[in-house]
Amino acid sequence: MLLQGEGSNRFWNSSQIYSSLNTRTTRSSTFSFQHADSAVSARLPEERVEYLKKLGNMEEVQNCRQAEEELLKALEEMTVGKTFSDWRAKFPSELVQKMEGRKPYPENILGLLRFIRNMHEHYSEDAEKINLMTSFPDLFGNVLKFAKKRGWNTKPSLRKMFNSPPVI
């Protein structure tokens, strides 16, 4: 697992992090490293949003309105009781109406990921006003685990985030 260093376009190898420290302080947050997945979860908020945007651009998510039944069932199990289970209510209603037009996004995580991607791509001024990590504190971690299980993190668009050489 790798973690991007501040001011760098390269990622740290989690074993390098573990050997040198137990916690890392960035901007206003301190992150604990208890296991390998936590190193990836400790990304800065901007990196987390970038990851969510990249997921929102994947073919499986682009087809959110016609997703496979097996995928929807797996996502439904992951969503129960999470902050993103009723995601539309967390966004300004004017933004949701503006973005949906005649094609509403599904009320599932695929719809949310596609919404996030499109919001940042087409409505960047609105996107700047929304703190996704505050609105959905459990979104990144749950999506990261789900994407890992499905093998999505090995796809070229996401693999770069995890396979960059470590910073020494």
C-alpha positions as CSV (number, residue, x, y, z in Angstrom):
1,M,0.0,0.0,0.0
2,L,1.3,3.5,-0.8
3,L,0.6,7.0,0.5
4,Q,1.4,10.2,-1.3
5,G,3.8,12.6,0.4
6,E,3.0,16.2,0.8
7,G,4.4,18.4,-2.0
8,S,5.2,15.3,-4.0
9,N,3.7,13.5,-6.9
10,R,5.2,10.2,-5.7
11,F,3.7,7.8,-3.1
12,W,5.3,6.4,0.1
13,N,5.4,2.7,0.6
14,S,3.4,1.8,3.8
15,S,6.3,-0.2,5.2
16,Q,8.5,2.9,5.0
17,I,5.9,4.8,7.0
18,Y,5.6,2.1,9.6
19,S,9.3,1.9,10.2
20,S,9.7,5.6,10.7
21,L,6.6,6.6,12.7
22,N,3.3,5.5,14.1
23,T,1.3,8.6,13.3
24,R,1.5,11.3,10.6
25,T,0.2,14.9,11.1
26,T,-0.9,16.7,8.0
27,R,-2.5,20.2,7.8
28,S,-5.1,19.8,10.5
29,S,-5.4,16.0,10.9
30,T,-3.5,13.2,12.6
31,F,-3.8,9.7,11.1
32,S,-2.9,6.4,12.9
33,F,-1.5,3.5,10.9
34,Q,-2.8,0.3,12.5
35,H,-2.8,-1.9,9.4
36,A,-1.9,-1.6,5.7
37,D,-5.3,-0.3,4.5
38,S,-5.1,2.6,6.9
39,A,-2.0,3.9,5.1
40,V,-4.1,4.3,2.0
41,S,-7.0,5.6,4.0
42,A,-4.7,8.3,5.4
43,R,-4.7,10.2,2.1
44,L,-5.2,14.0,2.1
45,P,-8.9,15.0,1.4
46,E,-7.9,16.2,-2.1
47,E,-6.4,12.8,-2.9
48,R,-9.5,11.1,-1.6
49,V,-11.8,13.2,-3.8
50,E,-9.5,12.5,-6.8
51,Y,-9.8,8.8,-6.1
52,L,-13.6,9.1,-6.0
53,K,-13.7,11.1,-9.2
54,K,-11.6,8.4,-10.9
55,L,-13.9,5.7,-9.7
56,G,-16.8,7.8,-11.0
57,N,-15.3,7.7,-14.5
58,M,-15.0,3.9,-14.6
59,E,-17.2,2.0,-17.0
60,E,-19.1,0.1,-14.3
61,V,-20.0,3.4,-12.7
62,Q,-20.7,5.2,-16.0
63,N,-23.4,2.6,-16.5
64,C,-24.9,3.3,-13.1
65,R,-28.4,3.5,-14.6
66,Q,-28.1,0.0,-16.1
67,A,-25.8,-1.7,-13.6
68,E,-25.6,-5.5,-13.2
69,E,-27.9,-6.9,-10.5
70,E,-25.0,-8.7,-8.7
71,L,-23.1,-5.4,-8.4
72,L,-26.1,-3.5,-7.1
73,K,-26.7,-6.2,-4.5
74,A,-23.1,-6.0,-3.3
75,L,-23.3,-2.2,-3.1
76,E,-26.6,-2.3,-1.3
77,E,-25.1,-4.5,1.5
78,M,-22.2,-2.0,1.8
79,T,-24.5,1.1,2.0
80,V,-26.8,0.1,4.9
81,G,-26.5,2.6,7.8
82,K,-23.7,4.7,6.2
83,T,-23.6,8.4,5.8
84,F,-24.0,8.1,2.0
85,S,-27.1,5.9,2.1
86,D,-29.3,8.9,1.5
87,W,-26.7,10.9,-0.5
88,R,-29.0,13.3,-2.3
89,A,-30.1,14.9,1.0
90,K,-26.5,16.0,1.7
91,F,-26.2,18.1,-1.5
92,P,-28.0,21.4,-2.1
93,S,-31.3,20.6,-3.8
94,E,-30.7,23.2,-6.5
95,L,-27.4,21.5,-7.5
96,V,-29.1,18.1,-7.6
97,Q,-31.9,19.4,-9.8
98,K,-29.4,21.2,-12.1
99,M,-27.2,18.1,-12.5
100,E,-30.0,15.6,-12.9
101,G,-32.0,17.3,-15.6
102,R,-34.1,14.6,-17.3
103,K,-31.8,11.7,-16.2
104,P,-31.8,11.2,-12.4
105,Y,-28.9,9.5,-10.8
106,P,-29.7,6.2,-9.1
107,E,-30.0,6.4,-5.3
108,N,-27.1,4.1,-4.8
109,I,-23.3,4.4,-4.5
110,L,-22.8,4.2,-8.3
111,G,-25.1,7.1,-8.7
112,L,-23.2,9.0,-6.0
113,L,-19.8,8.3,-7.5
114,R,-21.0,9.4,-11.0
115,F,-22.6,12.5,-9.4
116,I,-19.3,13.4,-7.7
117,R,-17.4,12.9,-10.9
118,N,-19.8,15.0,-13.0
119,M,-20.1,17.7,-10.3
120,H,-16.3,18.2,-10.4
121,E,-16.1,18.0,-14.2
122,H,-19.0,20.2,-15.1
123,Y,-19.9,22.3,-12.0
124,S,-16.5,22.9,-10.5
125,E,-17.6,26.1,-8.7
126,D,-20.4,24.2,-7.0
127,A,-18.0,21.4,-6.2
128,E,-15.5,23.8,-4.4
129,K,-18.3,24.7,-1.9
130,I,-18.9,21.1,-0.9
131,N,-16.6,19.2,1.5
132,L,-17.3,15.5,0.6
133,M,-15.2,14.1,3.4
134,T,-17.2,16.0,6.0
135,S,-20.5,15.2,4.4
136,F,-19.6,11.5,3.9
137,P,-16.9,10.6,6.4
138,D,-17.2,6.9,5.8
139,L,-17.5,7.1,2.0
140,F,-13.8,6.9,1.0
141,G,-12.9,4.0,3.3
142,N,-16.0,1.9,2.3
143,V,-15.5,2.6,-1.4
144,L,-11.8,1.8,-1.2
145,K,-12.5,-1.6,0.4
146,F,-15.2,-2.3,-2.1
147,A,-13.1,-1.3,-5.1
148,K,-10.2,-3.5,-3.7
149,K,-12.5,-6.5,-3.4
150,R,-13.7,-6.0,-7.0
151,G,-10.2,-5.6,-8.4
152,W,-11.0,-2.0,-9.5
153,N,-7.9,-0.6,-8.0
154,T,-5.8,-2.6,-10.4
155,K,-7.3,-0.9,-13.4
156,P,-4.9,1.5,-15.2
157,S,-6.8,4.7,-14.2
158,L,-6.5,3.8,-10.5
159,R,-3.4,1.6,-10.4
160,K,-1.2,4.8,-10.8
161,M,-2.4,6.0,-7.4
162,F,-1.1,2.8,-5.7
163,N,1.9,1.8,-7.7
164,S,4.1,4.9,-7.9
165,P,7.7,4.4,-6.7
166,P,8.2,5.3,-3.0
167,V,9.7,8.6,-1.9
168,I,13.0,8.1,-0.2
